[in-house]
Amino acid sequence: MALLAAFIVVTTLVVMTTGKAPAVLALATALVVAGLAGIATPAELFAGLSNSGVITIAAMLVIAKGVLRTGAVSRVTHLLLSGVRTSGQVLRRLIPSVGFVSALINTTPIVAMLIPATKELEQRSRIPARGILLPVAHATTLAGSATLIGTSSNLLIAGLAQPAGVQVTMFSFVPIAVPVAVVGWLVLTVTAPLLLGGRIDEGARDFSWQAEIPISARALAVGRTASRLDVQSTAEYELVEIRRWGDPVDIDSPLEPGDVLVYRATEAGVRMLWSNPVFGLVPQRLFRVAIATNEGRSVRDLEEHEDILVIAAQTDRLLREAPARPGGLCLITAESADSLADNSLVAVWRELSGKAPQAAKTWIAVSILAATIAAASSGVLAVELVATAGAVLMVLTGVLTPRSAVRALNWNILAIIAGSVGLGTIVVRSGLGDYISDAVLTLAAGNVALIVLVFVVGTTVLTNVVTNAAAAAILTPIALQIAATTDLDPVLLLTLIGTCISFTFLNPYSHQTNLMVLRPGGYSTATFVRFGIPLTLAVAASAVGVGWALLTFVG
């Protein structure tokens, strides 16, 4: 049975590593084969669907979207990037700050928010995004392993350990993860300027768009100047004038509610302006619209529905004067595509982005996140219950609509995590885990330092070739068995695994954030390997040292 289980597990990992089939399909096939072979019961194999870790991950995805929906992280990022002149200065500001946030919410949406921010910085200050995106992505991954809710693998480890009577709490990972993250951050700060140099593309840009951005009464821009807000000029847009009650005013005037900022921009520049939280734009989606017919009307006539607002058009005139020519392109905001379907001026449309950040809900969202962390840390209530309550509050308080909350759930990731739990069940039920743990103990000969070394090296290799969920599901039961055999502290051993699972620095396909920055940063697999080797060696060595010290003198 153990031999068959080994074949199933190895085959599944190979398929997931090579990408010959989707990870969800590979895991589902493995579970079906294991069930037919009698390795475990269907209830055991599919227990991941009700695993507390998976439930908590789903709830935290909703909470994270609520916080990011307010633009709070985006505003802090813009503040941190104000006035920077070198990539080293950017990294010294961003890494600790973004790292702290990454320990509290999922890293994926944070990196998604940083991509346009670094691109805008590249255009404004001529600092290549290539030298920033990859080190910051790695920094968030390292920091995410510092708390229970910072990464899905930690939640999965805790969910798998709970049936064995091992309680992993909110800050159990801190003793190992934080020292290792600090070492990693230092390495990133030193090596990134040396290894990730690059040149900015100076190609000509198409400034064919006229954008008119209104300032709402709730906007953070009120009382400040455009230059102070860093929204006056970049390589993608340039402020032409400010119109107040239809008349132009001095471009350096403090902004007031009702002002309209008129820009010449590229399409990318318009999207940057629309997504900037300082303007307080309406909470609607952004669409690119092609005009259908020529009826002697202006592009402002697209606003026949009250929830439609024209943000920009390809014209050199004010939008109220720009003719609505057939085939002309506009960027508009609307609550949904339903408003466009009945518009006689609209031929076709395409959704470009979700809703603009809503700063008015910032304190509600941040308070919910803080309350979730405090309640989960107290241990009075189960983490999955606390997280679910926080997700529900995001909807009840209006931070997210029910539809937005559902869309926050990444069903592919959740399915992979649930399937990975089943893969771990195969390892345990077949007896394969016993063979692996015996092999580790034999190899280490009872030496704590060697046990730590085996887990650090094994976890680092595994997490770079398969998903971190699969690595956690396979290694957690093995660590529990070794802890029971050697009297080592199981929580510290699981913490060591959770920390090392974040060492996904060598393979661009080993972590979602790696894939997210791959194309925007212009990286290759060789770039990941070259940049990841010194970082991996440094953090692995620090994990061995810290892990050995804690297990020897504390555990």
N, C-alpha and C positions, 0 to 999 in steps of 0.2 A: 504493500500500500504506500509506503514511504517512497519507493522508487517511482511509482506512478505519479505521486504528488510532486516529486521533484521534476519529473518530465513536464507536468502541467504548468508548474510555476515558471520553470526556465523557458519553456516555449512561449508563455504569455509575456514574460519580460523581454524576450528577443523580439517578438512582434511589436511590442510597445516601443522598444528602442529604435527599431528600424523604420517604424512608421508604415509597415506593409498593410496594416489595417488600423482603423480608428481604435483608440485605447478603450473606449466603452465596449466596442464589439469584442475585442480581445479578452477583456475581463468577463463579459457576459458568457462567452464561449467556455472559458475556464470554469466558471461556476456551474454551468450546465453539465460539462463533462465530469466534474468532481461529484456532482449530485447523482448522475447516472452510475458512476463507479462506486457509490456508497461511501465515499470518503467522509462526508458529513451530510446532515439532513438539510433539506431546503430551507428550513427555518434558520439554521445556523449559517448557511451560506449567504442568505439574503438578509441577515440581521443588520447589515450596514444601512438599510433603508430606514431603520428606526434607531440607529446608533445615536447616542446623545451628542457625540462630537459632530456628526453630520447635521443634526438639527440646529446646533449652535452656530455652525458655519453658515447655514442658510439665513438665520436670523441676523448674524453680524454683517452679511452682505447688504441687507436692507438698511441696517443702522449706518453703515459706511456710506451708502448712497445718500442717505438723508443728510449727513454731515457735509459731504462734498457738494450736495445740491444747493446748499446755502452759499457756496463760494468762499467759505471760511479759510480753507487750506489755500485756495488760489490767492486770496488777498494777502495772506501771510507770505506766500512765495513771492508775490510782486514786491512786497515791502523788503524782503530779504535781498532781492536781486537789484534793488534800486541803488544806482551809483557804483556798481561793481565794474572793474576794469580788466581783470584777468580771470582765467579759468580756475586758478588756485584759490583766488578770493571767493569765487562762487562756491566751490566745493567746501571751503571752510565754513561758509555760512549755511549752505543747504544741508550738508550731511547730518550734523547734529540735530537740526530742527526737524527735518523730514524724517530722520531716524526715530525721533521721539514719537511723532504722529504714527509712524509705521508700527510701533509697538502696541498701538491702541486700536487701529482699524486695518483692514486688509490692504496689502501693499499694491495690489493691481490697480485700483482706481487712483491711487496716489501717483503712480508712475504715468498713468493715462493723463492726468492733469499736468504733470511736469513736462510732457513732450511739447505741447504748444507754448508753454512758458519759456522753455529753453530756446525754442525756435524764434520766439519774439525777441529774446535777449540777444540771439545771434544777429538779428536784423538791426537791433537798436544799438548794441555796444560792440558788434563785430567779434564776439567771443564764440568760437565754434561749438555748436551743440554736441558735436562728436566727442569733445573732451569732457562733457558733463553727464550725458545721459547714462552711459554704461556704469561709471562709478557710483552715481546716485542710485541706480537700479540695484546694484549689488549692496549698497549701504542700507537700503530699505529692507532687502531680504535678510541681511544680518540682524537688523534691529527687530524685525518681525518675530524672530524666534525668542525674544526676551520675555514675552508674556503669553499667557494661555490663549488669549483671543487675537494675538498679533498675526498668526498664520494658521492655515487650515491643518497643517501637519501636527501642530501642538495640540489642537482640539481633538484630533483623531487619536493621538497617543493617549490623551487623558480618557477618552471614551473607551479605548481598548483596555486600559489599565484598571478602570473602575470595577469591572466584574471580578477581578482578581483581588479586590480589597485594597488596591493602591490608589490613594487620593492625590491627584496632581492639581495644585491650586493655581490661582491667578499668577502668582509671582514665583512659582517653583523653579522656573527656568532662569531667573535672574542671576544666581551665583555663577553659572558657567557662561550663559549667553552674553551678558553685559561685558565682562572682561574681554571675551573673544571679539565682540562687535567693536569695542574701542580699538583693539589691535588692528582689526580689519579696516576701520575708518582711517587710521593713521597711514596704513599701507596705501589705501586708495588715494589719499591726499598727496602722497609723495610720488606714486607711480603714474597716476593719470596724466599729469602734464608732460611726463617723459615718454609715455607709450601711446598716447592717444592724440597726437598732434594732427592737425588737418587744416585745410584751406577752405575758405568760404567761397561758394559759387557766386561770382559777380555778374552772372548773366542778366540780360535786360528783363525787366518785369513789366507786365501789362497793367498800367494804371488806368484802365478803361472804366472803372466803377466809381460812381458818385454815391457816397454813403452819408446818410443823415441820421445821426444817433441822438435820440432825445434824452434829456436828463429828467428823471422822475423826482418827485418830492422826497422819496425815501432813499435816493441815491447817495452813496458814500462820497461822490464827487462834489456835492453841494458845498460851496464855500472854499473850494480849492481850484487852482489853475490847472489847465491841461498839462503844462510842462511839469508841474509838481507831481501829477499823477502818472507821468511817463506815458501819456497817450497823445502826444503832440506829433511825433514823427518817428517812423521806423523805415526800414527798407520796403515794407509792404503797404504803408499808408502814410498820409501827410495831412495834417489839419489845415484846411483852407480858410475857414472862417467860423465864427460863432454867431448864430442868429438868435436874437431875443425879441419875441413878439414880432417876428418877421423882418426885423432890421438887424444889420450886422453890428457887432460890438468888437472892442479890442480883443485880439486873440489871447492876450495875457490877463483878461479879466477873470475874477473868481466866478465860478459857475453857479447858476441859480436854477431852481426848479423851472422846467418849461423851456430851458435853453436847448437849442439844437446844434450839435457839432457837425459841421460839414467837412467831409474828407474826400480826397482823391485816393483811390486804393486799388489793390489787386483783389481778386475774390478771396484769397487767403487772408488778406488784411481785413476785409469786411468781417469775415468769420472770427478773427481775433478780437475785433472791436465788440462784436455781438456777444462773445463769450466772456468778456471782461466784466467782473462783478461790480465795478465801481459805478456803472451807469444806472443800475437799478432797472434794467429792462423788464418788460412784462414776462411772466412765466409761460412762454409759448415755445413752440418748436420752430426751427429755421428751415425754410424750403427754398430751393432754386426753382423759379417759375419761368416758363416760356409763354409769351403773350400770343393769344390766338388770332385776333382780328384787328383790323384798323378801323376804328369807329370815331376817329377824331377826338380821342380822349387821352388824358395823361395817365402816367403810371400810378398816380395817386388814386385813380378811379378803381384800381384793384381792391381798394379798401371798402368795398360795398358791404362787406360784413364787418360788424363792429369789432370782432376779435382778430382781424387781419391788419397788420401794420407793414408797410413797405419800408425796408431798411436801406436798400441800395438798388441801383439800376445801372446798366451800361449806358451812360450818358455823360455829357459835360455840362448839363443844366440842372437847376434845382428840380427836385422830383415832381413838384406841383406843375412845372412847366414842361417836363420831358414828355414827348408824345409816346403813346403806347403803340409802338410799331409791331406788326406781325413778326414773330420769331425773336423779338427782343427779350433779353434776360433780366430778371429782377430777383433780388433776395428779399423774402418776406417772412414775417413770423405769423404763426397761426396756432390756435389751440390744437387743431387736428387737420388732416387732409380733407375731412368732410366739408370744411368751409371753402375749400378750393374747388371741389367737384361741381358745385353749382354756380361757380363764378364764370360769367360769359366771356371774360377777358383771358381766362386761363386755358392754355392748350394742354400742356403737360407740366408736371411738377416732380420734384425729387426731394425727399427729406435729407438734409445735410447734417443735422445735429439735434440733440435733445434740448430741453428747456434751458433758458438762461439762468445763471445763478441767482438765488433769491436771498439777499443779505438780511431781509427783515426777519427771517426765521432762524438766524444764526444761533441766538442764545437758546432757543428751544431745542434745536438739534444737539448743540454742544452739551446742554444740561441733561438730555436723555442719555447721551454717550457717557457722561461723567457718572450719572446715577447707575447706569448699567455696570460700569467698572466697579463702583463702590459696592453695589449689592453683590456682584459676583465675587469680589474679594473677601467679603465678610464671611462667606461660607454658610450663611443662614438659609439661603435658597439655592436650588440646583442651578448651575450655570445656564443650562439650556432653557430653563423657565425664565430666568432673568433676561437673557438675550431675546427670547421671543416676546416678552413683555415690552422691551425697548423697541423692537421692530413694530409692534402694534401701536405704540405711542407715536412713532414717526408718522403713522397714517392718521390716527385720531386727532393729532394736533395740526394736521394740514401741511406738515413738512413735505410729505409725499402723498400722492394720490394712490388709491389701491392698485391701479394699473401700474404705476411707476414702481411700487413695492414688488409686485410680481415680476416685473421686468428686471429688477435688481438680482433676481435669483439666476445664477448661471447653472442651468440644468446639466450641461455637459460636465462641468467640474464636479457638481454634486454627485452625478452618476458615477464618475471615475472614483471619487472618494468612497462611495458606498460599495462599489465593486472591489476596491482595494481591501476593504474590511473582509470581504469574502475570501480574498486571496490569502490573507493572514489566517483565516479559519482553516483553510486547506493545509497550511504549514503546521498548525497546531494539531488538528484532528488526525492527520495522517501519521503523526510521530516524526515528521521531518524536522520539526523544531527541536526535538530532543537530540537528534543526530547532530544538528548544527551547533547546539549549545555544548554538547559533549566535545565536539571538535574544537570549539573555541577554548574551552577549559583545558583540553589536552595541549593545545598549541601554546596557551599562556602559562601552563604548569603552575597555576595558582598565584601567579604574579599579578598584582593589581595593575601595575604599569602596563604590562603586556595586554591585559584584558581591555584596558582603556585604549591602547594603541590599535588593537584589532577592531574595536567598535568605531573608532574615529576613521580609520582607513576604509573599513567596510562600508560605513554609512556614506562617506564622501564619494566613493566609487559608485555605489548603488544609486545615490540621488542624482548623479550626473548622467546616468544612462536610462533611468525610468522616472516616472512621476514621484514627487516627494510623498504623495499619499501611499503609493505602493511601497516605498522604502519604509515608511512609518508602520504600515500594516504588517510587513514581514519581520521587521527588527524588534518591534515592541514585545511580542510574546517571547522571543528569544532572550531579550534582556530580562524579562520577568523570571524566566527559568534560571538564568545564570545568577541573578540576584538571590533567588531562593536557595540555590546550591552553595553559594559562596558567602552568604550573609552580608553581601554588599547592599548599600541603601538603594532600593529599587527606584526611588524618585530621582536620585542623582544620576543613576544610570540612564533613565529615560530622558532626563534633562540633557545629558550628553548627546543622546541620539537626536533629540529635537534641535539642538544647536547645530550639529553637523549636517542635518538635512538641509540647512540653509546654504551649504557650500556649493551651490549650483553655478559655479563660475566658469566652467570649462566648455560647456555645451550650450549653444544658444537655444536648443530645443528642450532643455531640462527644466525650465521654469517659464511661466507665462510672462513675467516682466522682461526676461531676456528677449523673447520673441517680439515684445512690444517695442523695444528700442532698436531692434536689429536693423530695420530699414530706415527709420528716421535718423539714426546715427551713422548710417553708411558703414556698418560693421560687417565683417565676414566671420566664418567659423575660426579662421586662423587668428583673427583679432581677439576673439574670446579666449582661445588657448593661450596666446602670447600674454594677454593682459591678466588672465586668470591664474596662471601658474604661480607667480610670486604671491598673489593674494591667498590662494588655496594653501600653499605651504606655510604661510605665516599663521593663518587662522587655525589650521590643523595642528600645528605645533603648540599654539597657545591652548587649544582645546585639550590636548594631551596633558599639558602641564597643569592646567587648572583642574581638569577632571581627576587626575591622579591625586593632587593635593587634597581635594575635597573628599574623595572616597577613602583616602588613607587616614586623614587627620580629623575629618568631620563625620563622615558616614560611618 
